[in-house]
Amino acid sequence: MPGRPDQDCDHQLSLLGAAWDSAAQHWHDDAARYFDTHHWMPLLSASRSYLEALRKLIAVLDSAERDTGY
Amino acid sequence: MSSVDADIDALKRLREALTRFRYAQQQVTDRVGSEIETARASLAEKASRCRGELQQRQAELDACRDRAANTTGEESLVDCSGYVRAVAETQQRLEHVQLWQQRVDEEAGAFRGTADGFRALLETDLPRSEAHLAAAIASLEAARGLHGPGS
């Protein structure tokens, strides 16, 4: 069952992070370094920015509903 | 595949995790769009209700003032202050809802910039990352003479 979008986003990011950590333990060649620099880090950065923006938005939507619950 | 090939196993799991992440996050971004529309609709409904209520309170106040204007003697002490208060309170509620409508629009607009970039990453960059991993896996397997299923 889906939860709040920000919580789901965070959860998915955690799962992916665990998969990357596991791969990084075994993968140390040039291809690994290239992937880290050109794929993983940009993905991580964009995902974190998105998650931060999403949390802010969801907080505003929650506040709007709560504050106008006449 | 032996423990010597643990790196290949880990890379395959990472590639699968990337694919799951892409689909799951696309669903999240779709749901966020729905959440925004739901919040907007809820605020619009509240604003509409406030407008209707305001119209009714204003009519009641007008009727009271008419009564006050058309009565004489002791009857002229018609007190409309309660109606005045009711109009002011409803007006305040309406303005409060309208401020939230404006805030939600602003926040949704600001969020859209980040969300569009993330969506593009999911649809364009992430498949490239998956392909890059697939190539790395194929390269490792070829170097070790492995061509197992799913490789």
Backbone of each chain as ProteinMPNN parsed JSONL, in Angstrom:
{"seq_chain_A": "MPGRPDQDCDHQLSLLGAAWDSAAQHWHDDAARYFDTHHWMPLLSASRSYLEALRKLIAVLDSAERDTGY", "coords_chain_A": {"N_chain_A": [[0.841, -1.188, 0.0], [0.654, 2.175, -0.912], [2.43, 4.805, 0.734], [2.85, 8.076, 2.127], [3.879, 10.293, -0.488], [6.451, 11.481, -0.175], [7.591, 9.88, 1.77], [7.621, 7.415, 0.492], [9.34, 8.004, -1.614], [11.697, 8.51, -0.204], [12.101, 5.992, 0.925], [12.509, 4.383, -1.359], [14.846, 5.525, -2.266], [16.575, 4.827, -0.226], [16.648, 2.039, -0.532], [17.881, 1.866, -3.018], [20.318, 3.045, -2.425], [21.377, 1.143, -0.68], [21.76, -0.973, -2.444], [23.684, 0.155, -4.102], [25.791, 0.525, -2.261], [26.402, -2.123, -1.719], [27.256, -3.002, -4.243], [29.439, -1.315, -4.6], [31.263, -2.31, -2.825], [32.417, -4.396, -4.12], [33.227, -3.575, -6.576], [35.686, -2.015, -8.223], [37.069, -0.997, -10.362], [38.126, 1.034, -13.251], [35.78, 1.498, -14.639], [33.955, 1.456, -12.583], [34.66, 3.738, -11.137], [34.088, 5.658, -13.055], [31.348, 5.291, -13.322], [30.507, 5.982, -10.789], [31.17, 8.733, -10.691], [29.892, 9.868, -12.97], [27.324, 8.849, -13.116], [26.19, 7.764, -10.634], [26.639, 9.759, -8.561], [25.455, 12.171, -9.694], [22.811, 11.21, -9.875], [22.198, 10.664, -7.209], [22.431, 13.206, -6.086], [20.435, 14.671, -7.502], [18.197, 13.206, -6.738], [18.115, 13.611, -3.989], [17.709, 16.364, -3.893], [15.212, 16.495, -5.085], [13.711, 15.016, -3.243], [13.902, 16.66, -1.009], [12.56, 18.964, -1.929], [10.086, 17.81, -2.35], [9.308, 17.024, 0.238], [8.991, 19.532, 1.379], [6.901, 20.572, -0.151], [4.805, 18.72, 0.405], [4.492, 19.21, 3.113], [3.48, 21.795, 3.033], [1.055, 21.353, 1.68], [-0.227, 19.709, 3.549], [-0.405, 21.48, 5.715], [-2.055, 23.437, 4.621], [-4.462, 22.063, 4.343], [-5.002, 21.382, 6.989], [-5.081, 23.865, 8.256], [-7.239, 25.105, 7.164], [-9.404, 23.715, 7.919], [-12.292, 24.162, 8.562]], "CA_chain_A": [[0.0, 0.0, 0.0], [1.515, 3.347, -0.952], [2.346, 5.746, 1.847], [2.992, 9.452, 1.629], [4.853, 10.294, -1.592], [7.813, 11.79, 0.27], [8.104, 8.711, 2.485], [7.907, 6.391, -0.522], [10.539, 8.456, -2.329], [12.811, 8.292, 0.721], [12.285, 4.537, 1.049], [13.111, 3.894, -2.603], [16.226, 6.02, -2.315], [17.333, 4.004, 0.726], [16.861, 0.727, -1.157], [18.877, 2.024, -4.074], [21.594, 3.309, -1.745], [21.888, -0.137, -0.163], [22.235, -1.736, -3.608], [24.938, 0.777, -4.528], [26.827, 0.216, -1.26], [26.784, -3.522, -1.915], [28.035, -3.084, -5.482], [30.701, -0.583, -4.448], [32.204, -3.14, -2.06], [33.054, -5.386, -5.008], [33.497, -3.006, -7.904], [36.702, -0.984, -7.955], [37.877, -0.694, -11.546], [37.896, 2.357, -13.848], [34.356, 1.61, -14.971], [33.263, 1.773, -11.33], [34.902, 5.154, -10.834], [33.337, 6.45, -14.039], [29.922, 5.199, -12.982], [30.316, 6.762, -9.561], [31.246, 10.173, -10.976], [28.987, 10.347, -14.027], [25.958, 8.318, -12.998], [25.673, 7.637, -9.279], [26.611, 11.028, -7.817], [24.377, 13.049, -10.195], [21.508, 10.637, -9.518], [22.003, 10.859, -5.776], [22.23, 14.641, -5.85], [19.112, 15.061, -8.013], [17.165, 12.538, -5.943], [18.037, 14.285, -2.684], [17.075, 17.677, -4.119], [13.792, 16.235, -5.332], [13.096, 14.593, -1.983], [13.795, 17.856, -0.157], [11.467, 19.793, -2.477], [8.84, 17.069, -2.147], [8.951, 17.139, 1.658], [8.518, 20.904, 1.612], [5.583, 20.695, -0.783], [3.818, 17.925, 1.151], [4.252, 19.92, 4.379], [2.594, 22.932, 2.729], [-0.284, 20.811, 1.378], [-0.811, 19.263, 4.827], [-0.744, 22.672, 6.51], [-3.204, 24.093, 3.981], [-5.666, 21.294, 4.672], [-5.226, 21.464, 8.434], [-5.341, 25.256, 8.665], [-8.525, 25.564, 6.612], [-10.408, 22.694, 8.267], [-13.362, 24.822, 9.344]], "C_chain_A": [[0.885, 1.251, 0.0], [1.317, 4.235, 0.274], [2.377, 7.151, 1.302], [4.053, 9.461, 0.537], [6.282, 10.562, -1.134], [8.423, 10.599, 1.009], [8.454, 7.583, 1.505], [9.189, 6.726, -1.281], [11.78, 8.181, -1.487], [13.138, 6.801, 0.826], [12.981, 3.968, -0.198], [14.57, 4.313, -2.722], [17.118, 5.208, -1.37], [17.645, 2.631, 0.129], [17.948, 0.812, -2.223], [20.263, 2.263, -3.473], [22.219, 2.027, -1.225], [22.448, -0.979, -1.304], [23.565, -1.174, -4.108], [26.072, 0.446, -3.552], [27.338, -1.212, -1.448], [27.651, -3.67, -3.164], [29.408, -2.437, -5.316], [31.735, -1.377, -3.656], [33.01, -4.065, -2.966], [33.611, -4.778, -6.293], [34.459, -1.834, -7.75], [37.491, -0.58, -9.193], [37.545, 0.707, -12.1], [36.421, 2.579, -14.182], [33.537, 1.989, -13.732], [33.43, 3.252, -10.985], [34.129, 6.061, -11.804], [31.853, 6.457, -13.679], [29.619, 6.044, -11.75], [30.227, 8.261, -9.881], [30.131, 10.643, -11.904], [27.553, 9.842, -13.926], [25.437, 8.381, -11.56], [25.558, 8.984, -8.564], [25.564, 12.001, -8.358], [22.985, 12.531, -9.828], [21.2, 10.88, -8.046], [21.683, 12.321, -5.464], [20.829, 15.083, -6.292], [17.993, 14.447, -7.177], [16.995, 13.218, -4.598], [17.372, 15.652, -2.818], [15.567, 17.511, -4.309], [13.082, 15.869, -4.036], [12.902, 15.788, -1.053], [12.641, 18.748, -0.621], [10.113, 19.124, -2.238], [8.371, 17.17, -0.699], [8.372, 18.516, 1.957], [7.104, 21.068, 1.058], [4.513, 19.957, 0.024], [3.491, 18.608, 2.48], [3.298, 21.094, 4.152], [1.17, 22.43, 2.449], [-0.979, 20.349, 2.66], [-1.26, 20.455, 5.657], [-1.971, 23.371, 5.944], [-4.495, 23.382, 4.362], [-6.023, 21.47, 6.148], [-5.704, 22.862, 8.832], [-6.655, 25.801, 8.121], [-9.635, 24.556, 6.917], [-11.51, 23.261, 9.124], [-14.518, 23.873, 9.58]], "O_chain_A": [[1.78, 1.365, 0.838], [0.206, 4.396, 0.779], [1.982, 7.398, 0.162], [5.028, 8.714, 0.622], [7.222, 9.948, -1.639], [9.62, 10.336, 0.894], [9.456, 6.889, 1.675], [10.013, 5.853, -1.554], [12.787, 7.682, -1.99], [14.304, 6.407, 0.817], [13.918, 3.177, -0.094], [15.414, 3.562, -3.211], [18.277, 4.936, -1.682], [18.759, 2.124, 0.265], [18.817, -0.055, -2.317], [21.259, 1.737, -3.969], [23.432, 1.836, -1.313], [23.487, -1.623, -1.154], [24.461, -1.926, -4.49], [27.183, 0.124, -3.974], [28.536, -1.478, -1.351], [28.658, -4.377, -3.146], [30.41, -2.942, -5.823], [32.937, -1.149, -3.792], [34.126, -4.466, -2.636], [34.385, -5.418, -7.005], [34.094, -0.789, -7.213], [38.496, 0.121, -9.074], [36.784, 1.46, -11.492], [35.888, 3.679, -14.034], [32.563, 2.736, -13.817], [32.477, 3.927, -10.596], [33.59, 7.095, -11.41], [31.193, 7.495, -13.726], [28.6, 6.732, -11.686], [29.332, 8.959, -9.405], [29.503, 11.674, -11.667], [26.664, 10.368, -14.595], [24.389, 8.969, -11.294], [24.503, 9.313, -8.022], [24.843, 12.61, -7.568], [22.089, 13.313, -9.51], [20.084, 11.254, -7.685], [20.782, 12.623, -4.681], [20.127, 15.777, -5.557], [16.968, 15.084, -6.935], [15.874, 13.386, -4.116], [16.573, 16.051, -1.971], [14.763, 18.275, -3.774], [11.984, 16.354, -3.763], [11.87, 15.914, -0.394], [11.848, 19.226, 0.19], [9.12, 19.795, -1.958], [7.186, 17.376, -0.436], [7.392, 18.648, 2.69], [6.227, 21.63, 1.714], [3.444, 20.505, 0.294], [2.343, 18.587, 2.923], [2.418, 21.356, 4.972], [0.198, 23.015, 2.927], [-2.177, 20.57, 2.835], [-2.349, 20.451, 6.231], [-2.827, 23.841, 6.694], [-5.5, 24.025, 4.666], [-7.183, 21.677, 6.505], [-6.618, 23.011, 9.644], [-7.13, 26.844, 8.57], [-10.674, 24.546, 6.258], [-11.652, 22.885, 10.288], [-15.504, 24.248, 10.215]]}, "seq_chain_B": "MSSVDADIDALKRLREALTRFRYAQQQVTDRVGSEIETARASLAEKASRCRGELQQRQAELDACRDRAANTTGEESLVDCSGYVRAVAETQQRLEHVQLWQQRVDEEAGAFRGTADGFRALLETDLPRSEAHLAAAIASLEAARGLHGPGS", "coords_chain_B": {"N_chain_B": [[27.335, -19.39, -10.484], [30.329, -18.382, -8.983], [31.701, -17.308, -5.739], [33.695, -15.708, -6.507], [32.681, -14.234, -8.471], [31.184, -12.319, -7.25], [31.124, -9.616, -7.598], [29.891, -9.283, -10.06], [27.371, -10.305, -9.498], [26.552, -8.406, -7.613], [26.505, -6.126, -9.199], [24.484, -6.77, -10.966], [22.33, -6.816, -9.219], [22.329, -4.166, -8.526], [21.695, -2.991, -10.954], [19.11, -3.989, -11.316], [17.942, -2.793, -9.112], [18.115, -0.122, -9.835], [16.347, -0.052, -11.987], [13.926, -0.703, -10.691], [13.808, 1.472, -8.991], [13.489, 3.553, -10.821], [10.922, 3.049, -11.94], [9.358, 3.111, -9.606], [9.766, 5.729, -8.676], [8.737, 7.186, -10.767], [6.073, 6.613, -10.439], [5.699, 7.846, -7.99], [6.077, 10.561, -8.68], [3.893, 10.912, -10.346], [1.825, 10.543, -8.498], [2.242, 12.709, -6.821], [1.462, 14.833, -8.417], [-1.282, 14.332, -8.469], [-1.862, 14.713, -5.779], [-1.414, 17.429, -5.492], [-3.413, 18.469, -7.133], [-5.66, 17.522, -5.765], [-5.446, 18.926, -3.355], [-5.728, 21.524, -4.295], [-8.344, 21.405, -5.309], [-9.77, 20.916, -2.981], [-9.325, 23.284, -1.527], [-10.502, 25.104, -3.275], [-13.136, 24.312, -3.1], [-13.685, 24.903, -0.446], [-13.354, 27.669, -0.51], [-15.432, 28.349, -2.179], [-17.589, 27.555, -0.624], [-17.305, 29.323, 1.504], [-17.802, 31.744, 0.171], [-20.496, 31.459, -0.517], [-21.582, 31.327, 2.03], [-20.874, 33.819, 2.956], [-22.364, 35.475, 1.33], [-24.908, 34.84, 2.219], [-24.769, 35.644, 4.928], [-24.352, 38.359, 4.54], [-26.748, 39.104, 3.367], [-28.463, 38.638, 5.495], [-27.512, 40.562, 7.266], [-28.099, 42.891, 5.816], [-30.892, 42.739, 5.81], [-31.392, 43.048, 8.503], [-30.473, 45.63, 8.888], [-32.31, 46.967, 7.319], [-34.607, 46.515, 8.778], [-33.95, 47.935, 11.051], [-33.89, 50.487, 10.006], [-36.496, 50.921, 9.318], [-38.041, 50.966, 11.544], [-39.497, 52.498, 14.462], [-39.328, 54.482, 17.504], [-39.096, 52.52, 20.483], [-38.683, 50.202, 19.181], [-36.745, 50.813, 17.447], [-34.354, 50.101, 18.449], [-32.871, 48.055, 17.219], [-30.576, 45.532, 17.126], [-27.849, 44.994, 15.203], [-25.333, 44.052, 15.447], [-24.421, 41.456, 15.825], [-24.814, 40.308, 13.335], [-23.082, 41.847, 11.841], [-20.657, 41.029, 12.913], [-20.707, 38.347, 12.153], [-20.555, 38.545, 9.367], [-18.005, 39.706, 9.106], [-16.373, 37.701, 10.199], [-16.786, 35.565, 8.44], [-15.831, 36.694, 6.106], [-13.154, 36.941, 6.787], [-12.445, 34.246, 7.006], [-12.747, 33.464, 4.35], [-10.765, 35.011, 3.11], [-8.56, 33.907, 4.316], [-8.569, 31.295, 3.306], [-8.183, 31.928, 0.633], [-5.614, 32.981, 0.738], [-4.182, 30.654, 1.315], [-4.71, 29.26, -1.019], [-3.234, 30.757, -2.824], [-0.66, 30.391, -1.77], [-0.309, 27.621, -2.054], [-0.378, 27.428, -4.842], [1.958, 28.868, -5.461], [3.944, 27.319, -4.188], [3.59, 24.891, -5.494], [4.297, 25.627, -8.067], [7.002, 26.279, -7.708], [7.945, 23.8, -6.949], [7.512, 22.358, -9.243], [9.577, 22.96, -11.024], [11.847, 21.619, -9.951], [10.784, 19.047, -9.962], [10.318, 18.55, -12.687], [12.93, 18.429, -13.677], [13.837, 16.204, -12.282], [12.15, 14.257, -13.259], [12.949, 14.196, -15.917], [15.476, 13.186, -15.545], [14.846, 10.636, -14.623], [13.629, 9.579, -16.887], [15.443, 9.818, -18.945], [18.257, 9.934, -18.196], [18.56, 7.867, -16.313], [17.904, 5.395, -17.651], [20.172, 5.342, -19.261], [22.165, 5.001, -17.384], [21.498, 2.465, -16.509], [21.978, 1.034, -18.825], [24.699, 1.449, -19.038], [25.599, 0.03, -16.829], [24.768, -2.517, -17.602], [26.463, -2.933, -19.739], [28.907, -2.945, -18.406], [28.607, -5.201, -16.838], [28.371, -7.157, -18.841], [30.9, -6.945, -19.924], [32.547, -7.768, -17.818], [31.645, -10.387, -17.56], [32.307, -11.434, -20.039], [35.06, -11.263, -19.923], [35.558, -13.228, -18.109], [34.635, -15.44, -19.254], [31.961, -16.047, -18.927], [28.564, -16.6, -19.585], [25.92, -16.515, -18.564], [22.361, -17.055, -17.902], [20.308, -14.221, -18.205], [22.351, -12.489, -18.399]], "CA_chain_B": [[28.363, -18.356, -10.405], [31.047, -18.546, -7.718], [31.87, -16.088, -4.952], [34.65, -14.877, -7.241], [31.87, -13.356, -9.322], [30.28, -11.543, -6.392], [30.988, -8.262, -8.159], [28.875, -9.341, -11.123], [26.071, -10.43, -8.812], [26.209, -7.11, -6.994], [26.165, -5.181, -10.271], [23.158, -7.133, -11.484], [21.34, -6.355, -8.232], [22.265, -2.707, -8.631], [20.947, -2.652, -12.172], [17.688, -4.252, -11.024], [17.487, -1.764, -8.156], [17.941, 1.12, -10.606], [15.109, -0.174, -12.768], [12.797, -0.593, -9.743], [13.799, 2.861, -8.524], [12.934, 4.392, -11.903], [9.46, 2.872, -12.015], [8.72, 3.556, -8.352], [9.797, 7.19, -8.587], [7.782, 7.731, -11.746], [4.752, 6.524, -9.8], [5.652, 8.89, -6.954], [5.885, 11.878, -9.301], [2.493, 10.947, -10.798], [0.955, 10.708, -7.325], [2.384, 14.069, -6.296], [0.587, 15.667, -9.247], [-2.657, 14.125, -7.997], [-1.987, 15.327, -4.442], [-1.522, 18.879, -5.688], [-4.756, 18.754, -7.667], [-6.618, 17.273, -4.683], [-5.359, 20.055, -2.411], [-6.323, 22.689, -4.963], [-9.797, 21.212, -5.385], [-10.304, 21.057, -1.623], [-9.318, 24.718, -1.188], [-11.497, 25.775, -4.125], [-14.462, 23.979, -2.555], [-13.832, 25.678, 0.798], [-13.543, 29.082, -0.886], [-16.787, 28.46, -2.723], [-18.512, 27.465, 0.518], [-17.185, 30.596, 2.239], [-18.477, 32.784, -0.616], [-21.931, 31.243, -0.343], [-21.922, 31.692, 3.408], [-20.723, 35.274, 3.064], [-23.53, 36.059, 0.662], [-26.053, 34.638, 3.108], [-24.586, 36.525, 6.108], [-24.521, 39.751, 4.098], [-28.2, 39.298, 3.175], [-29.047, 38.732, 6.84], [-27.137, 41.883, 7.797], [-28.887, 43.901, 5.083], [-32.274, 42.649, 6.289], [-31.398, 43.628, 9.853], [-30.351, 47.089, 8.746], [-33.61, 47.434, 6.809], [-35.533, 46.512, 9.914], [-33.559, 49.046, 11.925], [-34.219, 51.753, 9.344], [-37.941, 51.038, 9.148], [-38.745, 50.918, 12.823], [-39.437, 53.757, 15.213], [-39.508, 54.359, 18.943], [-38.292, 51.507, 21.153], [-38.357, 49.154, 18.22], [-35.583, 51.201, 16.648], [-33.133, 49.57, 19.045], [-32.553, 46.763, 16.589], [-29.112, 45.308, 17.232], [-27.33, 44.211, 14.059], [-23.889, 43.815, 15.644], [-24.136, 40.032, 15.627], [-24.734, 40.069, 11.882], [-21.844, 42.492, 11.387], [-19.566, 40.127, 13.322], [-20.77, 37.121, 11.335], [-20.03, 38.887, 8.034], [-16.559, 39.922, 9.21], [-15.714, 36.402, 10.43], [-16.838, 34.776, 7.199], [-14.909, 37.364, 5.181], [-11.796, 36.568, 7.212], [-12.223, 32.84, 6.631], [-12.58, 33.427, 2.897], [-9.439, 35.563, 2.785], [-7.59, 32.919, 4.795], [-8.543, 30.214, 2.312], [-7.586, 32.475, -0.599], [-4.164, 33.066, 0.958], [-3.65, 29.295, 1.169], [-4.751, 28.919, -2.45], [-2.088, 31.443, -3.441], [0.557, 29.743, -1.271], [-0.204, 26.293, -2.689], [0.001, 27.66, -6.245], [3.369, 29.273, -5.496], [4.795, 26.171, -3.826], [3.486, 23.888, -6.569], [5.084, 26.156, -9.184], [8.423, 26.13, -7.369], [8.237, 22.359, -6.938], [7.449, 21.827, -10.606], [10.9, 23.084, -11.635], [12.665, 20.494, -9.477], [10.148, 17.789, -10.374], [10.543, 18.348, -14.123], [14.316, 17.998, -13.827], [13.952, 14.835, -11.771], [11.424, 13.394, -14.204], [13.827, 14.039, -17.089], [16.55, 12.274, -15.132], [14.293, 9.272, -14.574], [13.247, 9.082, -18.207], [16.55, 9.873, -19.905], [19.574, 9.606, -17.642], [18.579, 6.591, -15.607], [18.087, 4.276, -18.603], [21.577, 5.33, -19.704], [22.939, 4.391, -16.291], [21.211, 1.034, -16.537], [22.688, 0.492, -19.991], [26.118, 1.477, -18.697], [25.819, -1.111, -15.938], [24.621, -3.747, -18.396], [27.71, -3.081, -20.511], [29.977, -3.307, -17.465], [28.366, -6.611, -16.472], [28.716, -7.977, -20.012], [32.353, -6.902, -20.077], [33.12, -8.635, -16.783], [31.297, -11.772, -17.875], [33.094, -11.843, -21.206], [36.449, -11.442, -19.493], [35.665, -14.469, -17.325], [34.049, -16.53, -20.024], [30.63, -16.347, -18.403], [27.441, -16.109, -20.391], [24.764, -17.101, -17.891], [21.063, -16.461, -18.207], [20.09, -12.887, -17.633], [23.537, -11.656, -18.54]], "C_chain_B": [[29.023, -18.399, -9.028], [31.144, -17.217, -6.975], [32.879, -15.147, -5.6], [33.888, -13.849, -8.079], [30.863, -12.533, -8.508], [30.095, -10.133, -6.934], [29.908, -8.235, -9.246], [27.474, -9.456, -10.51], [25.614, -9.087, -8.254], [25.807, -6.091, -8.058], [24.79, -5.491, -10.864], [22.061, -6.669, -10.52], [21.199, -4.838, -8.299], [21.462, -2.288, -9.86], [19.444, -2.877, -11.964], [17.122, -3.184, -10.087], [17.26, -0.443, -8.875], [16.628, 1.095, -11.388], [13.885, -0.022, -11.857], [12.654, 0.85, -9.257], [13.141, 3.764, -9.56], [11.411, 4.271, -11.951], [8.761, 3.413, -10.765], [8.683, 5.076, -8.273], [8.891, 7.836, -9.629], [6.365, 7.687, -11.177], [4.601, 7.604, -8.73], [5.376, 10.251, -7.591], [4.459, 12.003, -9.839], [1.557, 11.221, -9.619], [1.041, 12.112, -6.76], [1.5, 15.029, -7.095], [-0.862, 15.547, -8.803], [-2.877, 14.793, -6.644], [-2.158, 16.836, -4.563], [-2.928, 19.23, -6.17], [-5.831, 18.543, -6.606], [-6.632, 18.44, -3.696], [-5.999, 21.302, -3.02], [-7.842, 22.585, -4.982], [-10.441, 21.416, -4.016], [-10.378, 22.528, -1.227], [-10.363, 25.478, -2.01], [-12.903, 25.521, -3.589], [-14.715, 24.772, -1.276], [-14.075, 27.156, 0.492], [-14.959, 29.293, -1.405], [-17.829, 28.443, -1.597], [-18.5, 28.772, 1.31], [-17.918, 31.714, 1.495], [-19.992, 32.683, -0.458], [-22.4, 31.683, 1.028], [-21.873, 33.208, 3.586], [-21.93, 35.983, 2.453], [-24.768, 35.982, 1.577], [-25.963, 35.563, 4.326], [-24.823, 37.982, 5.741], [-26.009, 40.061, 3.916], [-28.9, 39.447, 4.523], [-28.737, 40.086, 7.464], [-27.953, 42.986, 7.126], [-30.327, 43.923, 5.585], [-32.389, 43.279, 7.667], [-31.348, 45.15, 9.772], [-31.642, 47.703, 8.204], [-34.608, 47.526, 7.941], [-35.241, 47.701, 10.814], [-33.98, 50.38, 11.323], [-35.722, 51.986, 9.284], [-38.724, 50.957, 10.461], [-38.56, 52.233, 13.555], [-39.583, 53.459, 16.695], [-38.602, 53.296, 19.523], [-37.859, 50.418, 20.185], [-37.105, 49.488, 17.403], [-34.278, 50.68, 17.234], [-32.852, 48.168, 18.498], [-31.036, 46.608, 16.579], [-28.631, 44.403, 16.09], [-25.873, 43.807, 14.265], [-23.505, 42.338, 15.441], [-23.982, 39.698, 14.159], [-23.442, 40.671, 11.304], [-20.652, 41.579, 11.699], [-19.531, 38.883, 12.441], [-20.216, 37.369, 9.929], [-18.505, 39.004, 8.083], [-15.821, 38.587, 9.377], [-15.675, 35.563, 9.156], [-15.883, 35.357, 6.159], [-13.459, 36.979, 5.5], [-11.472, 35.127, 6.82], [-11.963, 32.717, 5.13], [-11.179, 33.918, 2.508], [-8.34, 34.584, 3.196], [-7.448, 31.768, 3.785], [-7.868, 30.703, 1.029], [-6.068, 32.616, -0.469], [-3.52, 31.681, 0.808], [-3.679, 28.852, -0.287], [-3.525, 29.502, -3.167], [-0.782, 30.746, -3.046], [0.76, 28.384, -1.945], [0.209, 26.442, -4.153], [1.486, 27.999, -6.36], [4.286, 28.084, -5.222], [4.769, 25.097, -4.919], [4.31, 24.334, -7.778], [6.576, 25.981, -8.936], [8.823, 24.656, -7.429], [8.335, 21.821, -8.359], [8.812, 21.889, -11.298], [11.795, 21.911, -11.253], [12.107, 19.175, -9.996], [10.381, 17.507, -11.856], [11.952, 17.843, -14.393], [14.491, 16.547, -13.394], [13.286, 13.846, -12.721], [12.283, 13.134, -15.451], [14.965, 13.079, -16.773], [16.056, 10.826, -15.136], [14.094, 8.703, -15.979], [14.425, 8.996, -19.178], [17.865, 9.364, -19.323], [19.62, 8.213, -17.015], [18.655, 5.393, -16.558], [19.521, 4.196, -19.129], [22.46, 4.683, -18.634], [22.735, 2.883, -16.28], [21.961, 0.362, -17.697], [24.188, 0.431, -19.718], [26.453, 0.294, -17.795], [25.743, -2.43, -16.702], [25.891, -4.002, -19.197], [28.86, -3.507, -19.608], [29.841, -4.78, -17.065], [28.787, -7.532, -17.617], [30.225, -8.047, -20.193], [33.029, -7.826, -19.062], [32.862, -10.106, -17.094], [32.11, -12.286, -19.06], [34.538, -12.117, -20.809], [36.633, -12.752, -18.74], [35.041, -15.66, -18.043], [32.698, -16.962, -19.521], [29.57, -15.802, -19.342], [26.164, -16.696, -19.837], [23.486, -16.433, -18.297], [20.934, -15.114, -17.515], [21.286, -11.991, -17.766], [23.425, -10.76, -19.74]], "O_chain_B": [[28.328, -18.449, -8.014], [30.744, -16.165, -7.474], [32.924, -13.955, -5.295], [34.38, -12.754, -8.356], [29.827, -12.111, -9.022], [29.04, -9.525, -6.753], [29.12, -7.294, -9.337], [26.53, -8.796, -10.945], [24.459, -8.689, -8.4], [24.892, -5.293, -7.853], [24.034, -4.586, -11.217], [21.007, -6.194, -10.941], [20.104, -4.294, -8.151], [20.658, -1.357, -9.809], [18.618, -2.064, -12.38], [15.987, -2.734, -10.244], [16.314, 0.279, -8.561], [15.899, 2.086, -11.442], [12.933, 0.684, -12.191], [11.549, 1.378, -9.129], [12.337, 4.632, -9.22], [10.702, 5.277, -11.997], [7.726, 4.075, -10.846], [7.681, 5.652, -7.848], [8.341, 8.913, -9.396], [5.563, 8.595, -11.397], [3.535, 8.198, -8.573], [4.54, 11.009, -7.099], [3.877, 13.087, -9.793], [0.626, 12.02, -9.721], [0.047, 12.655, -6.276], [0.87, 15.923, -6.53], [-1.588, 16.54, -8.763], [-3.936, 15.367, -6.388], [-2.942, 17.445, -3.836], [-3.55, 20.17, -5.675], [-6.803, 19.297, -6.548], [-7.694, 18.884, -3.259], [-6.719, 22.038, -2.344], [-8.543, 23.558, -4.705], [-11.513, 22.009, -3.902], [-11.375, 22.971, -0.658], [-11.026, 26.382, -1.501], [-13.757, 26.408, -3.621], [-15.825, 25.254, -1.047], [-14.889, 27.811, 1.143], [-15.6, 30.299, -1.101], [-18.801, 29.198, -1.609], [-19.546, 29.265, 1.732], [-18.582, 32.54, 2.12], [-20.68, 33.69, -0.287], [-23.446, 32.312, 1.184], [-22.71, 33.799, 4.267], [-22.439, 36.961, 2.998], [-25.549, 36.928, 1.683], [-26.95, 36.19, 4.711], [-25.409, 38.744, 6.51], [-26.472, 41.145, 4.269], [-29.805, 40.266, 4.68], [-29.592, 40.688, 8.114], [-28.437, 43.902, 7.79], [-30.913, 44.991, 5.764], [-33.368, 43.964, 7.965], [-32.068, 45.857, 10.477], [-32.02, 48.813, 8.58], [-35.36, 48.495, 8.049], [-36.152, 48.385, 11.279], [-34.378, 51.295, 12.044], [-36.17, 53.13, 9.206], [-39.953, 50.887, 10.449], [-37.611, 52.979, 13.312], [-39.916, 52.343, 17.093], [-37.451, 53.174, 19.104], [-36.808, 49.797, 20.349], [-36.493, 48.627, 16.772], [-33.222, 50.794, 16.612], [-32.624, 47.226, 19.257], [-30.316, 47.469, 16.075], [-28.962, 43.219, 16.027], [-25.245, 43.274, 13.35], [-22.419, 42.022, 14.955], [-23.124, 38.902, 13.78], [-22.805, 40.1, 10.419], [-19.764, 41.384, 10.869], [-18.463, 38.425, 12.035], [-19.508, 36.531, 9.37], [-17.802, 38.475, 7.221], [-14.772, 38.372, 8.77], [-14.665, 34.936, 8.838], [-15.216, 34.623, 5.43], [-12.654, 36.727, 4.604], [-10.369, 34.829, 6.362], [-11.085, 31.973, 4.695], [-10.503, 33.308, 1.68], [-7.325, 34.45, 2.513], [-6.34, 31.338, 3.463], [-7.082, 29.98, 0.417], [-5.33, 32.4, -1.43], [-2.436, 31.558, 0.238], [-2.778, 28.147, -0.741], [-2.881, 28.846, -3.986], [0.094, 30.536, -3.884], [1.871, 28.045, -2.354], [1.04, 25.683, -4.65], [2.185, 27.489, -7.236], [5.272, 27.867, -5.927], [5.789, 24.478, -5.226], [4.946, 23.511, -8.437], [7.324, 25.586, -9.831], [9.906, 24.315, -7.902], [9.143, 20.937, -8.643], [9.168, 20.992, -12.063], [12.422, 21.288, -12.11], [12.857, 18.296, -10.418], [10.615, 16.361, -12.241], [12.159, 16.954, -15.218], [15.19, 15.767, -14.041], [13.79, 12.748, -12.955], [12.339, 12.017, -15.966], [15.367, 12.269, -17.608], [16.751, 9.917, -15.59], [14.348, 7.526, -16.235], [14.408, 8.201, -20.117], [18.504, 8.476, -19.888], [20.597, 7.481, -17.17], [19.407, 4.456, -16.289], [20.022, 3.107, -19.41], [23.377, 3.92, -18.941], [23.677, 2.12, -16.07], [22.502, -0.735, -17.553], [24.863, -0.519, -20.115], [27.476, -0.364, -17.981], [26.543, -3.338, -16.481], [26.342, -5.141, -19.319], [29.689, -4.331, -19.995], [30.831, -5.505, -16.969], [29.46, -8.542, -17.408], [30.764, -9.087, -20.571], [33.955, -8.565, -19.395], [33.734, -10.957, -16.918], [32.545, -13.438, -19.074], [35.16, -13.066, -21.285], [37.724, -13.322, -18.728], [34.941, -16.753, -17.486], [32.322, -18.125, -19.669], [29.675, -14.677, -19.831], [25.399, -17.317, -20.576], [23.491, -15.388, -18.948], [21.397, -14.916, -16.392], [21.262, -10.851, -17.303], [24.339, -9.984, -20.017]]}, "name": "protein", "num_of_chains": 2, "seq": "MPGRPDQDCDHQLSLLGAAWDSAAQHWHDDAARYFDTHHWMPLLSASRSYLEALRKLIAVLDSAERDTGYMSSVDADIDALKRLREALTRFRYAQQQVTDRVGSEIETARASLAEKASRCRGELQQRQAELDACRDRAANTTGEESLVDCSGYVRAVAETQQRLEHVQLWQQRVDEEAGAFRGTADGFRALLETDLPRSEAHLAAAIASLEAARGLHGPGS"}
